[in-house]
């Protein structure tokens, strides 16, 4: 693998073409990254099981290839130059992709289904059902929780086949712009309503409605901030569109497990789409519908534009869609 030569396009100082195309050896990149991480040629040599002289030669060869000095040599060690920091960023990406290629070669002909999604217990239950249905087919799966922006990057960069996301209706224009820039397409499946979930320890837990005074006293647990979902935009309004309260977010998490535990064992509240509801295996209960302006959430999946899904990915996409169609409380639009 070290014999593979990659074309690395880097931007350093202005040139006539504004780009320098260099031939870079993976061994040189590996030596460069280790030197950067430990801040010393001699320490890097120990880790790489080679001599300091070999490390120095590899770094000089890399500097010659990219046409820039990568390290400032000092008595106490080495530090990256401005150009070196730029090269390091790209080197990390390249070595990550090489690692992915090695993993791919080891899997042989095993079929993999790679999925990313926003945290959702409803989706987790559907994934378990799908896997059990296809257990005998020996499908290997990777499932990853992330923000909408990170899911876009993962699908764009071929790390995932499908990316399931929740997007605010009011953010459709910005979302579509981001899709176009990343050569992705979005397949909408359902629109879901805004729901207030009260923690089971909250004294108002069993109520089916809540007034303005009670709303103002609530403290919330919300998912991490995501530019395309509700967390940056929630204000609670009444039926006439008047703002009743701003949210007092006491806990922010990217863990659906933490969300469930807090809502079943604390007095915190949560505002989400109704994807936590309408599920036979539902953990979180005590939901109160909210009247919100532009508050519906669109649920669907991302895929690379114009690309035909593989057999496993298509089977999973079809299963999710058929489940939504059959499940009461969901209306496809």
C-alpha positions as CSV (number, residue, x, y, z in Angstrom):
1,X,0.0,0.0,0.0
2,X,2.9,2.4,0.7
3,X,3.8,2.2,-3.0
4,X,0.6,3.9,-4.0
5,X,1.2,7.4,-5.2
6,X,-1.5,10.0,-4.8
7,X,-2.1,13.4,-6.5
8,X,-2.4,16.0,-3.7
9,X,-3.6,19.4,-4.7
10,X,-2.6,22.0,-2.1
11,X,-3.0,25.8,-1.8
12,X,0.0,27.6,-0.3
13,X,1.3,30.9,-1.5
14,X,-0.3,32.4,-4.7
15,X,1.0,31.0,-7.9
16,X,0.1,31.5,-11.6
17,X,-2.4,28.6,-11.4
18,X,-3.1,29.0,-7.7
19,X,-2.6,25.3,-7.2
20,X,0.4,23.0,-6.8
21,X,0.0,19.4,-8.0
22,X,2.4,17.1,-6.1
23,X,3.2,13.5,-6.2
24,X,3.1,12.3,-2.5
25,X,4.1,8.9,-1.2
26,X,1.9,7.5,1.6
27,X,4.9,6.6,3.6
28,X,6.0,10.2,3.6
29,X,2.5,11.3,4.7
30,X,2.5,8.7,7.6
31,X,6.0,9.9,8.8
32,X,4.8,13.5,8.5
33,X,1.7,12.9,10.6
34,X,3.6,11.0,13.3
35,X,6.2,13.8,13.5
36,X,3.4,16.4,13.8
37,X,1.6,14.4,16.6
38,X,4.7,13.9,18.7
39,X,6.6,17.1,17.9
40,X,10.0,15.4,17.4
41,X,11.8,13.5,14.7
42,X,13.6,11.3,17.2
43,X,10.4,10.4,19.0
44,X,8.7,9.7,15.7
45,X,11.5,7.4,14.7
46,X,10.9,5.3,17.9
47,X,7.2,5.0,17.1
48,X,7.9,4.1,13.4
49,X,10.6,1.6,14.3
50,X,13.2,3.4,12.1
51,X,16.0,5.8,12.4
52,X,15.9,9.6,12.9
53,X,17.9,9.9,9.6
54,X,15.2,8.0,7.7
55,X,12.5,10.2,9.2
56,X,14.4,13.4,8.2
57,X,14.9,12.1,4.7
58,X,11.2,11.3,4.3
59,X,10.2,14.8,5.5
60,X,12.7,16.5,3.2
61,X,11.3,14.5,0.3
62,X,7.8,15.5,1.2
63,X,8.7,19.2,1.5
64,X,10.4,19.0,-1.9
65,X,7.3,17.4,-3.4
66,X,4.9,20.0,-2.1
67,X,7.3,22.9,-2.6
68,X,7.1,24.2,1.0
69,X,8.7,24.0,4.4
70,X,6.4,22.0,6.7
71,X,8.2,22.3,10.0
72,X,10.0,24.9,12.0
73,X,13.0,23.2,13.5
74,X,13.7,24.3,17.1
75,X,16.0,23.1,19.8
76,X,13.1,21.7,21.8
77,X,11.4,20.0,18.9
78,X,9.4,20.9,15.8
79,X,6.2,22.8,15.1
80,X,4.2,23.1,11.9
81,X,4.5,26.1,9.6
82,X,1.4,27.7,8.2
83,X,1.8,25.6,5.1
84,X,2.5,22.6,7.2
85,X,-0.9,23.0,9.0
86,X,-2.6,23.0,5.7
87,X,-0.8,19.9,4.5
88,X,-1.6,18.1,7.8
89,X,-5.3,18.7,7.3
90,X,-5.3,17.1,3.9
91,X,-2.9,14.3,5.0
92,X,-5.4,13.3,7.7
93,X,-8.2,13.0,5.1
94,X,-6.0,11.0,2.7
95,X,-4.9,8.5,5.4
96,X,-8.5,8.1,6.6
97,X,-9.5,7.2,3.1
98,X,-6.6,4.7,2.8
99,X,-7.8,3.1,6.0
100,X,-11.2,2.8,4.6
101,X,-9.8,1.1,1.4
102,X,-7.9,-1.4,3.6
103,X,-11.1,-2.2,5.5
104,X,-12.9,-2.6,2.2
105,X,-10.3,-5.0,0.9
106,X,-10.6,-7.1,4.0
107,X,-14.4,-7.5,3.8
108,X,-14.2,-9.2,0.4
109,X,-17.6,-9.9,-1.1
110,X,-19.6,-9.3,2.2
111,X,-22.5,-7.0,1.5
112,X,-22.5,-3.9,3.8
113,X,-25.3,-1.5,4.5
114,X,-24.0,1.9,5.7
115,X,-26.6,4.2,7.3
116,X,-26.4,7.5,9.2
117,X,-29.4,9.1,11.0
118,X,-30.3,11.8,13.4
119,X,-30.8,10.4,16.9
120,X,-34.2,8.8,17.1
121,X,-35.5,5.9,19.2
122,X,-38.3,5.3,16.6
123,X,-35.6,4.8,13.9
124,X,-33.5,2.6,16.2
125,X,-36.5,0.3,16.6
126,X,-37.1,0.1,12.8
127,X,-33.4,-0.8,12.2
128,X,-33.6,-3.7,14.7
129,X,-36.8,-5.0,13.0
130,X,-35.1,-4.8,9.6
131,X,-32.0,-6.6,10.7
132,X,-34.0,-9.4,12.3
133,X,-36.0,-9.8,9.1
134,X,-32.8,-10.2,7.0
135,X,-30.7,-12.0,9.6
136,X,-30.3,-15.1,7.4
137,X,-29.0,-13.1,4.5
138,X,-25.9,-12.2,6.6
139,X,-26.0,-8.4,5.8
140,X,-23.3,-6.5,7.6
141,X,-24.4,-3.1,8.8
142,X,-22.9,0.2,10.1
143,X,-25.2,2.7,11.6
144,X,-24.0,6.2,12.7
145,X,-25.8,9.0,14.6
146,X,-24.9,12.5,13.5
147,X,-26.2,16.0,12.7
148,X,-27.8,16.8,9.4
149,X,-24.7,18.6,8.2
150,X,-22.4,15.7,9.1
151,X,-24.8,13.2,7.6
152,X,-24.6,15.2,4.3
153,X,-20.8,14.9,4.4
154,X,-20.9,11.2,5.1
155,X,-23.2,10.4,2.3
156,X,-21.4,12.7,-0.1
157,X,-18.0,11.1,0.8
158,X,-19.3,7.6,0.3
159,X,-19.1,6.7,3.9
160,X,-22.9,5.9,4.0
161,X,-25.4,4.7,1.4
162,X,-28.3,6.5,3.0
163,X,-28.7,9.3,5.5
164,X,-32.0,9.7,7.4
165,X,-32.7,13.3,8.7
166,X,-35.4,15.5,10.2
167,X,-35.6,19.0,8.7
168,X,-37.7,21.9,9.8
169,X,-40.3,22.9,7.2
170,X,-39.1,26.5,7.6
171,X,-35.6,25.6,6.6
172,X,-36.3,23.8,3.3
173,X,-34.7,26.6,1.2
174,X,-31.4,26.5,3.0
175,X,-31.5,22.7,3.2
176,X,-32.0,22.5,-0.6
177,X,-29.1,24.8,-1.2
178,X,-26.8,22.6,0.9
179,X,-28.0,19.5,-1.0
180,X,-27.2,21.1,-4.4
181,X,-23.7,22.1,-3.2
182,X,-23.0,18.5,-2.1
183,X,-24.6,16.8,-5.2
184,X,-27.2,15.1,-3.0
185,X,-30.9,14.5,-3.3
186,X,-33.5,14.3,-0.6
187,X,-36.4,11.9,-0.7
188,X,-39.1,13.2,1.7
189,X,-41.2,10.5,3.4
190,X,-43.5,12.2,6.0
191,X,-44.4,15.5,7.7
192,X,-44.7,15.2,11.5
193,X,-46.1,17.7,14.0
194,X,-44.5,19.5,16.9
195,X,-45.0,17.7,20.3
196,X,-44.2,18.7,23.8
197,X,-42.9,15.8,25.9
198,X,-42.9,16.1,29.7
199,X,-40.6,14.1,31.9
200,X,-42.4,11.4,33.9
201,X,-41.3,13.0,37.1
202,X,-42.9,16.3,36.2
203,X,-46.1,17.1,38.1
204,X,-47.9,18.0,34.8
205,X,-47.0,14.7,33.2
206,X,-50.5,13.3,32.8
207,X,-52.1,16.5,31.4
208,X,-53.3,16.7,27.8
209,X,-52.8,20.4,27.5
210,X,-50.7,23.2,29.1
211,X,-51.3,26.9,29.6
212,X,-49.0,29.9,29.2
213,X,-48.0,30.1,32.8
214,X,-47.1,26.5,33.0
215,X,-45.1,26.6,29.8
216,X,-42.9,29.5,31.1
217,X,-41.8,27.3,34.1
218,X,-40.6,24.4,32.0
219,X,-36.9,23.5,31.5
220,X,-36.0,21.6,28.5
221,X,-33.6,18.9,27.2
222,X,-32.9,19.2,23.5
223,X,-30.8,17.5,20.9
224,X,-27.5,19.2,19.9
225,X,-27.8,22.3,17.8
226,X,-28.4,21.6,14.1
227,X,-28.9,24.3,11.6
228,X,-31.7,22.5,9.7
229,X,-33.7,21.2,12.7
230,X,-35.9,22.6,15.4
231,X,-33.3,23.4,18.1
232,X,-32.3,26.8,16.8
233,X,-35.8,28.0,16.0
234,X,-38.3,26.9,18.7
235,X,-40.5,29.4,20.3
236,X,-43.8,28.1,21.7
237,X,-46.8,29.9,20.3
238,X,-50.5,29.8,20.9
239,X,-53.2,29.2,18.3
240,X,-53.1,32.8,17.1
241,X,-49.4,32.7,16.5
242,X,-48.5,34.7,19.6
243,X,-45.2,33.8,21.3
244,X,-45.9,32.2,24.7
245,X,-42.4,31.5,25.9
246,X,-38.8,31.1,24.8
247,X,-37.2,27.8,25.7
248,X,-35.0,27.4,28.7
249,X,-32.7,24.6,27.5
250,X,-31.0,23.1,30.5
251,X,-29.5,20.1,28.8
252,X,-28.2,19.6,25.3
253,X,-27.3,16.1,24.1
254,X,-26.6,14.1,21.0
255,X,-27.6,10.8,22.7
256,X,-31.1,9.4,22.1
257,X,-30.4,7.2,25.1
258,X,-29.7,10.2,27.4
259,X,-32.8,11.9,26.0
260,X,-35.0,8.9,26.9
261,X,-33.5,8.4,30.4
262,X,-34.0,12.1,31.2
263,X,-37.6,12.1,30.0
264,X,-38.4,9.0,32.0
265,X,-36.5,9.9,35.2
266,X,-36.6,13.7,35.4
267,X,-38.8,16.8,35.3
268,X,-37.3,18.2,32.1
269,X,-39.4,18.6,28.9
270,X,-38.6,18.2,25.2
271,X,-40.0,19.6,22.0
272,X,-39.5,17.4,19.0
273,X,-41.4,16.1,16.0
274,X,-43.8,13.4,16.7
275,X,-41.3,10.7,15.6
276,X,-41.0,9.8,19.3
277,X,-44.7,8.8,19.2
278,X,-46.9,6.3,17.4
279,X,-44.7,3.3,18.2
280,X,-45.6,0.1,20.0
281,X,-42.1,0.1,21.6
282,X,-42.3,3.8,22.6
283,X,-40.4,4.6,25.7
284,X,-41.2,8.3,26.0
285,X,-44.9,9.1,26.7
286,X,-46.8,12.1,28.0
287,X,-46.9,14.1,24.8
288,X,-48.9,17.3,24.2
289,X,-49.5,18.6,20.7
290,X,-48.3,22.2,20.1
291,X,-49.7,24.8,17.7
292,X,-46.7,26.2,16.0
293,X,-46.2,28.4,12.9
294,X,-44.0,26.6,10.3
295,X,-43.3,24.0,12.9
296,X,-43.8,20.8,11.0
297,X,-40.7,18.6,10.6
298,X,-39.9,16.7,7.4
299,X,-38.5,13.2,7.7
300,X,-36.8,11.5,4.8
301,X,-33.5,10.3,3.5
302,X,-30.4,11.6,1.6
303,X,-28.7,9.8,-1.2
304,X,-26.1,10.7,-3.8
305,X,-27.7,12.5,-6.8
306,X,-28.5,10.2,-9.7
307,X,-27.0,7.1,-8.0
308,X,-28.9,3.8,-8.0
309,X,-29.1,2.3,-4.5
310,X,-27.6,-1.1,-3.9
311,X,-29.8,-4.0,-3.1
312,X,-29.4,-3.8,0.7
313,X,-29.9,0.0,0.8
314,X,-32.9,-0.2,-1.4
315,X,-34.4,-2.9,0.8
316,X,-33.9,-0.8,3.9
317,X,-35.4,2.3,2.3
318,X,-38.4,0.4,1.1
319,X,-38.9,-1.1,4.6
320,X,-38.8,2.3,6.3
321,X,-41.3,3.7,3.8
322,X,-43.7,0.8,4.1
323,X,-43.5,1.0,7.9
324,X,-44.4,4.7,7.8
325,X,-47.3,4.0,5.5
326,X,-48.7,1.2,7.7
327,X,-48.2,2.9,11.0
328,X,-51.1,4.9,12.3
329,X,-50.6,8.6,13.0
330,X,-48.2,9.1,10.1
331,X,-49.3,10.8,6.9
332,X,-47.1,10.8,3.8
333,X,-47.1,14.1,1.9
